[in-house]
Amino acid sequence: MKAARRAPAASAGILMYRRLGPRLEVLLVHPGGPYWRRKDEGAWSIPKGEMDGEEDAMAVARREFAEETGVVLDQPLNALGEIRQRAGKRVIAFTVEGDLDVHAIRSNTFEIEWPPRSGKMQAFPEIDRAEWFDLAAARAKILEGQRPLLDRLAELVGPSGRSP
């Protein structure tokens, strides 16, 4: 008897960008919790979260951005398309120009048993920090599977942030 194959999970998220003179910067978030505490390069992500069933990707992206940053976005989003991360997870991404104070970000929390097998539940922020990075620095920081989103953004707005 064959085991039923589960479809890869799907997430939706938003890659926010801003222009500082000739520079284009993107907002990335660092995952919270003990597993990610000492990981940096290749560990950052766009704010995103899982979609349940047939949810609208844009609505999920807005919801997850608000949950992870505490900032509600109401401006129009531009589609960046879909990518697949290494484990097969699909990420449907959008982009928006904006600027926010990374020190004012307030993330929701999750609970896990920590330390493992201790019987103690601890709460951790879903993201423990956010930062603005230029595209070169973002390429080193972002999860490998999400790097194509940086290329797509540069194509959409130009590497210096100027709309074509």
LUMNU-808952 format. One record per residue (C-alpha): x, y, z; residue in one letter. Coordinates in Angstrom, 1 decimal. Example, Ala and Ser with C-alpha at 12.3 -4.5 7.8 and 13.67 -1.06 7.14 Angstrom:
residues 2
        x        y        z   rest
     12.3     -4.5      7.8      A
     13.7     -1.1      7.1      S
//
This chain:
residues 164
        x        y        z   rest
      0.0      0.0      0.0      M
      1.4      3.4     -1.0      K
      1.4      6.3      1.4      A
     -0.6      9.3      0.2      A
      1.7     12.0     -1.0      R
      1.1     15.4      0.6      R
      1.2     18.4     -1.7      A
      4.0     20.7     -0.8      P
      3.0     23.5      1.5      A
      2.3     26.9      0.0      A
      3.0     30.3      1.5      S
      2.4     33.9      0.5      A
      4.5     36.9      1.4      G
      5.5     40.4      0.6      I
      8.9     41.8     -0.4      L
      8.9     45.4      0.7      M
     11.4     47.8     -0.9      Y
     12.5     51.4     -0.6      R
     14.7     53.8     -2.5      R
     17.4     55.7     -0.7      L
     18.8     58.0     -3.4      G
     20.3     55.7     -6.0      P
     20.1     52.6     -3.7      R
     17.4     50.0     -3.6      L
     16.9     48.3     -0.3      E
     14.6     45.4      0.7      V
     13.1     44.5      4.0      L
     13.9     41.0      5.3      L
     13.0     39.3      8.5      V
     14.9     36.9     10.7      H
     13.0     33.9     12.1      P
     12.6     33.7     15.9      G
     13.0     30.8     18.1      G
     16.0     28.7     19.3      P
     16.7     26.9     16.1      Y
     17.5     30.2     14.2      W
     19.1     32.1     17.0      R
     22.7     31.7     15.8      R
     22.0     31.5     12.0      K
     22.4     34.5      9.9      D
     23.6     34.2      6.3      E
     21.0     32.3      4.3      G
     18.5     32.4      7.1      A
     16.5     35.6      6.4      W
     13.2     35.7      4.6      S
     10.5     37.9      3.2      I
      7.6     38.2      5.7      P
      5.3     35.3      4.7      K
      3.1     32.5      6.0      G
      1.2     29.4      5.1      E
     -1.9     29.4      3.0      M
     -4.8     27.2      4.1      D
     -6.6     25.4      1.2      G
     -8.0     27.8     -1.4      E
     -7.2     31.1      0.4      E
     -6.4     34.1     -1.7      D
     -2.6     34.5     -1.9      A
     -2.7     38.3     -1.7      M
     -5.0     38.3      1.3      A
     -2.7     35.8      3.0      V
      0.4     37.9      2.2      A
     -1.2     41.0      3.7      R
     -2.3     39.1      6.8      R
      1.1     37.5      7.4      E
      2.9     40.8      6.9      F
      0.7     42.3      9.6      A
      1.2     39.4     11.9      E
      5.0     39.3     11.5      E
      5.7     43.1     11.5      T
      2.7     44.6     13.2      G
      2.2     46.8     10.1      V
     -1.0     46.7      8.1      V
     -0.5     47.4      4.4      L
     -3.4     48.9      2.4      D
     -1.5     50.0     -0.7      Q
     -1.7     48.0     -4.0      P
      0.7     45.0     -4.3      L
      2.5     43.9     -7.4      N
      2.9     40.2     -8.2      A
      6.5     38.8     -8.2      L
      5.2     35.3     -9.0      G
      5.9     31.9     -7.5      E
      9.1     30.3     -6.4      I
      9.9     26.9     -4.9      R
     12.2     26.6     -1.9      Q
     14.6     23.6     -1.5      R
     12.1     21.4      0.4      A
      9.5     22.0     -2.2      G
      7.5     24.7     -0.4      K
      5.8     27.1     -2.9      R
      6.0     30.8     -2.1      V
      3.8     33.2     -3.9      I
      5.3     36.7     -3.5      A
      4.2     40.2     -4.0      F
      6.1     43.5     -3.7      T
      5.3     47.0     -2.4      V
      7.2     50.1     -2.0      E
      7.3     51.4      1.6      G
      9.4     52.4      4.5      D
      9.0     51.3      8.1      L
     11.0     51.5     11.3      D
     12.5     48.1     11.8      V
     12.9     48.9     15.6      H
      9.1     49.4     15.9      A
      8.2     45.9     14.4      I
      6.1     43.7     16.7      R
      5.7     40.1     15.7      S
      3.2     37.5     16.8      N
      4.5     34.5     18.8      T
      4.5     30.7     18.7      F
      4.9     28.1     21.4      E
      7.2     25.0     21.3      I
      8.5     22.6     23.9      E
     11.9     24.0     24.8      W
     14.3     22.6     25.7      P
     13.3     19.5     23.7      P
     11.7     16.8     25.8      R
     11.7     19.1     28.9      S
      7.9     19.2     29.1      G
      8.2     23.0     29.3      K
      6.4     25.2     26.7      M
      8.0     28.5     25.8      Q
      6.8     31.3     23.6      A
      9.1     32.9     20.9      F
      8.4     35.7     18.4      P
      7.8     34.4     14.9      E
     10.4     36.9     13.8      I
     13.0     38.3     16.1      D
     14.2     41.2     14.0      R
     13.9     42.9     10.7      A
     16.4     44.9      8.7      E
     16.8     46.8      5.4      W
     19.5     45.4      3.1      F
     20.8     46.6     -0.3      D
     20.4     43.9     -3.0      L
     24.0     42.6     -2.7      A
     23.7     42.1      1.1      A
     20.2     40.7      0.8      A
     21.5     38.0     -1.6      R
     23.8     36.7      1.1      A
     21.2     37.0      3.9      K
     18.0     35.6      2.2      I
     17.2     31.9      2.0      L
     18.7     30.5     -1.2      E
     15.3     29.5     -2.6      G
     14.0     33.1     -2.2      Q
     16.9     34.8     -4.1      R
     15.0     34.8     -7.4      P
     12.6     37.2     -5.8      L
     15.4     39.8     -5.5      L
     16.2     39.4     -9.2      D
     12.5     39.8    -10.1      R
     12.2     42.9     -8.0      L
     15.3     44.4     -9.7      A
     13.8     43.6    -13.1      E
     10.5     45.2    -12.1      L
     11.9     48.5    -10.5      V
     15.5     48.5    -11.8      G
     18.5     47.7     -9.6      P
     18.7     51.2     -8.4      S
     15.0     51.3     -7.5      G
     13.9     53.4    -10.4      R
     10.8     52.3    -12.2      S
     11.5     51.4    -15.9      P
//
